[in-house]
Amino acid sequence: MRTVVFGFLGTQLDSAPPGPKRWERWRPTVDLCRQDDLVVDRLELLSDARHADLARQVEADLRSVSPETEVRHRAVDLDDPWDFEEVYAALHDLARTLSLDPDEERLLVHITTGTHVAQICLFLLTESRHLPGRLLQTSPPKRADGRPGRYSIIDLDLSRYDRLAARFEDEHRESTAFLKAGIETRSAAFNRTMDRLERIATRSRAPILLTGPTGAGKSALARRIYELRRSRRLVDGPLVEVNCATLRGEQAMPALFGHTKGAFTGATTARAGLLKSADRGVLFLDEIAELGADEQAMLLRAIEERRFLPVGADREVESEFQLLAGTNRDLGAAVRDGRFREDLLARLDLWTFDLPALRDRREDLAPNLEYELRRVAEESGRRITMNREARDAFLRFAADPTATWDRNFRDLNAAVTRMATLATSGRIGSGEVDEEILRLRASWRSGVRPAGDDDGEARLRDALGDDRVEALDRFDRVQLADVLHVCAESATLSEAGRTLFAASRARRRSRNDADRLRKYLARFGLSFEAVSSRPAGRPAD
């Protein structure tokens, strides 16, 4: 196979005073053709018109030491050889004109000569296969005795280097373990998902969509994706998280995209908005299916063009962020129902990772139990252990098909927290396990549990958060869950009030159901706007 070398004339390194002493000096381009074990059949020599005399001298010397080498001069005239954009464009154009027979010729790209900018550009063009060859590096001899020096050929397919490949594989395993919070998961399907997610998270800036039921771990995984990207120096901005179910009505646009001072009543100061706050970082939009149509349209443009218009502004702002999105809904069905934009889903669906429910990962119950025990111990500052009999009993119950794990990892987290809190001296025994099993079974049999997308428990937790929900009496939880369901299905506060208080309306002279409902929600720090599902901008009455 013939060897073709592509490289710059070294305006300093290849020059030498006339006369026989020039052979005592190391000249990379000339000495490259003096190697005993490397025959250069063709040299594509890059130079500009200002160094034509040197180019002719080098060609003459090459004919004397390597008459079999064909020298082809390539004109590269640069106004500024240190301008990266100019140099790269010139070399890119030149690479497209290079005629090479891949079956008969191999290409070596010489990166010893030329400016540092030129060397970097040659590397990038070779790495991208615009120059379909391998890198060639030359170096002077250890002693200036007229010998041609040394050379090395660098293959950019790093997988061919065993030690490098092993190092990359170790790094990949460490990163994947980090995404799994260090848990030695046993589910083959889940492990494949995490393996693929690690590769995408460290190589792509495209949006990532995390799907799965409430409590499957989407929010925690989004935080670990951000930490992984930050550890690789892929982002240097913050992680901005928001549950889109809390963005309702007129509050949504300003919260997401910001607003100017005086843009609307109450806008006493300007606000950057969540998208701008995530500049150079990661924006995690959980429950993205809850966004209104207007917010979806604005978000699509912000993803595609990296700029958007704050409320009340006449100039756009820019923000470079990576989007992570989470949902427990079927976005395809939402598109068919007209509740979600098809073009936005197309942007989000490039990389989709589905997190299975805990009941579908029963082989991972044991390692997740150990993880929760360690987590509770760290948070409480106490040593938490579990005797073997208690551990075996809990895992038998957890793996039984009748254990539905309705709230997924939230159930497991809460169960371990309760058992550890009640355990004497931090050692969980059979008594604590038996009590917790009874409690979980009763909870799963009750009416306040996830049953799908319109589940009351999930709606409660979205509105109040896990800690506040756990502090509610069962009576309040059932009642509030039904109130939130009615609010979500009602267009206005008055409509929700009429539905909730329909039976007592005929017996009362005063029928201010909206005020009655408003006061009830205020007991829990909620407002109708925060919990309704009405379209953005529609009045709340």
C-alpha positions, 0 to 999 in steps of 0.5 A: 500500500502506498503511503501519502503524507499530508503536512505543512512546510516548516518555515522555521524547522525546515529551513537551513543555511545552504551548503553541506552543513544543512544535512547536520540539522534536523529538518522534519519534512526532509528527514521524514523521507530519510527513514529506513522503515518508512517509504513516503510515496507522495508528499502533499506539502502545504505552504504559501507563496511567501515561502516558495524558495524554501519549498523549492529547496526542500523539494530538491533535497527530497529528490536527493534523499528519496527520489521515489517520493512525489512532491505535490505543492498545495498553496495555503495562503493565509492572512493570519496563520494564527486565526483559528477560523481562517486556518480551519476553513482553509484546511477543511476546503483543502481536505475536500479536494484531496484525492485518495484511493483508500484501497491502495493508499494510506494517509499520514497527517504530519503535525510536527510542522506549522503553527500550533493553530494549524496543528490543532486544526489538522488534529480535528480534521483527522479526528472527524475523518475529513482527513481519513488517516492517522497522525504522524509525529516526528522528533529530532535525534538525541544527538545532532549527528545528522541522523533523521530523528524519530517518528511515531504514528498515532491512531485516533481510534483509542479503543485499540490501545489496551490501557487507554481502553481499560481506563475509559471502561473503568471511568464508564463503570464509575459514572454508571455506578454514580447514576445508580447512587452506588447501588449494586442493582441486579435488574438487567433491563435497568442496568442497560438503561443506566449504561446507555444513559451514562453515555448520553449524559456525558456526550450529548447536550440534547434534551433528555426525557425521563419517564416513569411512575411517580416515586420511581426516582426521576428527580434524584436521577436528574440531580445525579445527571447534573452532578456527573456532567459538572464533574466532567466540566460539561456544565459550569452553571447551576441545576434549576429544578421546577415541578411544572404542576406548580406553574399555573395560570398567569404565574407560569410564563413569568416564572419560566421566562422572566418578566420586566418591572411593571409587566403586570400588576404586582411586578414591582421588580424584574425577574430573570426566570427559571430558563435564564437562571439555568444559563450554562447549567441544567434545567429540570422540568419535572411533570412537563406534561402539566405545562400549558399550550403557551408555555409549551410553544415558548419552551420549544423555541427556547430549546431550538434557538436558545433565546426567548422573550420575557413577559413585558420585554421588547428584547429577547434574552439568551440562555445556554442550558441543557434540558432534562424533562420528567413525566409520569404521563404518556406524552404520545397519548397527550399529543393525540388528545391535543394536550401536548405539542407534537413538535415539542415531544419530537424535540424531547423524545430524542433520548427517552429513558423509562424508569420502571416501578419498584414492583417491576424491579423486585430483584433490586429490593435487597440492594435498595434496602441497604442503600436506604439504611445507609441513607437514614443513618447518614441523615440521622447521625445514628448507627442503623442496623437490621438483624438477619431475621428482620431483614429476611422477613422484610424482603420476603414481604417486599418481594411478594406479589401482593406487595404493590409498592404503590408509591414506589421508592417513596414507600420504601424510603418512608418504611425504612425511616419509620422502622429506624426511628422506632428501633431501640438503639438503632437496631431494627428487629422483627417487631418493627418489621411486623408493624411496618408490614401491617402499616404498608398493607393498610395504606395500599388497601386504602383509597388514598393511593396512586391509581394512575395519572389522576391519582389523589396521592400523587396530586397531594404530594405534588401540591404539598411535598412528601413531608407535609403529606406524611404529617396529615391525618388520614381524614385530611388526606382523603378529603384534600385529595378529593378537593384537589381532584375537583379543582384540577377538573374545574375551569374556575374557582367558582365552578369547583366550589359549586361542585364541592358544595352542591348538596348544601347550596339549597340550604344556605342563603349565602352561596359564596362557594368560591370564598369557602373553597379559597379559605379551605385551600388556604388552611394548607397554604394552597391556592386554586391557581396552584392546583387547577389544570385550567389553561394558562391565562383563563380567569380564576373568578 
